[in-house]
Amino acid sequence: MTKRYQAPIVKKAFDILFAISRSRNGLRISDIASDLDISKSTIHGITAALEEQGAVIRDPSSKRYTIGLTLMELGKAAYERVDIIQTARPIMEQLMEQCNESVFLGIRNQDHVTVIDIVESRKDFKISSPIGTALPLLAGAVGKAFLSCMPGAEAAGYLNDHPIRRFTDRTLTDPTAYLAELDTVRSNGYALDDEEYLVGVRAVAVCLSPFSGRLPALWVVGFKAGMSDDQMPHIIDQTLDAARRINQALS
């Protein structure tokens, strides 16, 4: 049996934060030490580090510690992330039932796209990816969708600084052709991937409205046999409608 790594100082820091958060008027070092049965010197060192990071605030007159803005910001970000998932999930499930392909929800994270939720297809052979997976930004439909939200000059500058990696023989690596493709995406309202990221795989992606300062996207991915030329127009319409309904729900 593998022994789990323990970090006692981290646990004590969280114990201190929980104790402070439960107090209406804040706690002094002596209060925390008494509540948690930890030495005052240890409490002092941890609270000093937490104060430096903005996780707690010390009142100079009362010497009491209260929760700081850093934790409020982290909590707000976590709540908003859950909120968009809870809002989008039922619509993603409906979209999966309509097209019978895997449906992804992700957010742009600098040069990557982070998968924050997925509704897998019921098919035996399907495309899947663990939540938290970081995909290259310039990869397939979702990358085009995100870059299409940039002004043309900004997108051109990004491509100049970030050469496109060739994933398959069909990957669009020429910056001029890629920028022309982005114009098409802006005009159509959706982006396509025809075996440009993975051989034998197609995708359609739509950017959602910015949410709490983050840019999310919705995309459908499946094998080419299931996302045939005959099926693609229906899947595109279904994805656009799902994106519209998610935006409406979030607004």
N, C-alpha and C positions, 0 to 999 in steps of 0.2 A: 504494500500500500504506500503510495507516494505521500510524504508529509507535506502539508500545505505550509507555504512560507508565511511567517508571522512578522508583523511590523508593529511592535507594542507602542511606539511613539505616535504612529498614525491613529491607532485605536484610541489612545488617550486624548489626542487632539479632537477626535469626533465626540468622545464622551464629554469633553469640555464644551464643545459647541452645542451639543444637545442640552446640557445642563443650563447654559446661558439662555438658549432659546426658550426654555420652559419658564424662565423667570420673568415676571412682568416688569420689574424695576431694575433688572440686571443683577450681577453677582460680583462680590469682591473676591480677591484671590483666596482669602481665608474661608469664604463661603464655599467656593469650588472645592478647595482641599478637603473641607469637612464632608461635603456631599459625596465626593468620589473616593475619599480615603487615599488621596495622592499627596505627596509632600508639596509644601508651598514653593520650594525652589523649582520643582519640576513644572508646577502650574505656571509659575512666573515665566519660565523659559518658553513654554509652549504658547502662552497668551501673547508674549512679546512678538513671537514669529507670526502668529495669527493677526495681530494688530498691524504689523508691517505690511501684510498682504491685503489688508482691508476687510478681513473676515470678521473681526470684532472691533468695537470702538470702546475706548476707556474714557470715562468722564473724569476730568482732572480733579474736580472738587470731591465727588463722592467715592472715587476710586472703583466705581462699579463698571463691569464690562457688559455691553449689549451687542447684539448681532450687527455686523457691518454691512455696507452696501454691496461688497463683493458677493456675499452669499445671497443677497436679494437678487442681484443680477443673474447669478447662476440658477437660482430657483425659477426666475422668470423665464430664462432661456429653456430650461427643462420643461416647464409647464407648457410653453408655446410649442415645443417640439411634439409633446404628447397631444396637444390640442389639434394640430394639423393632421396627425395620424388618425386620431379618433374621428375627425370630420371626414377625412378622405376614405377611410377604410370601407364603409358600406358601399360607396360609389365604386371603389376599386373592385370589390367583390362582384358587383353587378356587371362591371365591364368584363371581368374574367369569365363570367357565365355567358355573356354575349359572344365573346370572340374565342373562348376556350383556350386562351394563351395566358402566360404569366404576365402579371401587371406589377410594375415597380413604381415606387415613389422615392424621390431623392432630392437632395439639395446640393447646390454648388458649394464646394469648400476649397477655395483658391484654385489650384490646378487639378482638382479631382472632383468627382461627383460621389457623394456618400449615400448609399442606399439606406433609407430609414424605415421602409416597410415594403413588403412584397405579398401579393396574393398569388400563390402558385396555381398553374393550370392543373386540371384533374387528369391530364393525359399521363400515360406511363413515361413517355419521353417528352421532357419539357426543359425549359431553361429556368435555372434557379440561381440564387446567390444569397449568401448569408446577410442578414441585416448588419450594417456597419461596414460592408465592403466598400472600398474606395476604388472607383473606376477612373481611368484617365479622362480628363476633360475632353481632349480631342480624340474621342473614340466613338464612332457610330452616331446614331440618331440623337442621343441625348446631348452630346457635345455640340452638335449643330444647333439644337434647340436653344441651348444656353448662349452660344456665341451670337445667335441671331437677335438676342435681346440687347446686344451691344450696338452702339452707333457704328457705321461702316468703318470709319477711320480707327476707332478703338479696336475693332475686331482685326483689322489689317495689322495694327501694331502688335496685337497679341500673337498673331500668327508669325510675325517677323521675329518675335522674341522666343517663340515656342514652336520650332519646326514640327510638322506632323509626322508621327511615327507610322511606318507601314505595318499594319497588322495582318492584312491579306493582300492578295493580288488586286483586289478591287478597292482598296483604301484610296481615298482621294487625298493625295499628298501635295498637289500643286496649289500654292496659296491663291493664285488668281482664280483657278477653278473652284476652290473651296469658298472664296468670297462670293463668287457668282451663285454658288449653291445656297449660301446664306440669304442672298436676295430672294431666291425662290422660297426658302423657308419663311421669311418675313411675309411674303405675298400670300402663301398658302395657309400659314398659321400652324404648320406642323413640319417635322423633319423625318426623313426616312433613312434607313440603313439597309442596304441590300448586300449582305455578306461583306461589309466593309470592316467590321470589327471581328466577327467570327465566321468562319466558312460554314455555309449552309444555314445561316441564321439571318432573319430579318427583324426589323423593329420600326416602330413609329413612336415619335416623342413629341410632347407638347409642353411648353413652359407654362407654369401657372403664374398667377399674379404674385408679386412680392409679398411675403408674409413676415412681419416683424423683422424687417431688414434682411431677410434671407430669400434667395430665389429658388423655389422648388420646381420640380418637373415631374410629369407623369409619362410613363412609357410602357408599351406593350412589346414583348419579345417572344419570338417563337421560331421553330424550324421552318424553312422555306416551303416545305410540303403543306404545312397548315396555314401559312400566310402566303397563299398562292396569288397570282395576278388577279384571279377572279375574286378572292376574298379580301384583298388589300383595301379596295374602296370602302367596303363595309367596316373594316377594322378602323380605318382612318376616321370615318364619320362617328363611330362609337367612341373612339378615344377623344375626339374633339368635344363631343357631347359630355363625356365624363369630366373633362377638364373644365368645361363651362359650369357644370353643376358644382364641382368642388370650389371653384372661384366664388360662385354665388353663395355657397354655404359659409365660406370663410369671411365673406364681406358682411 
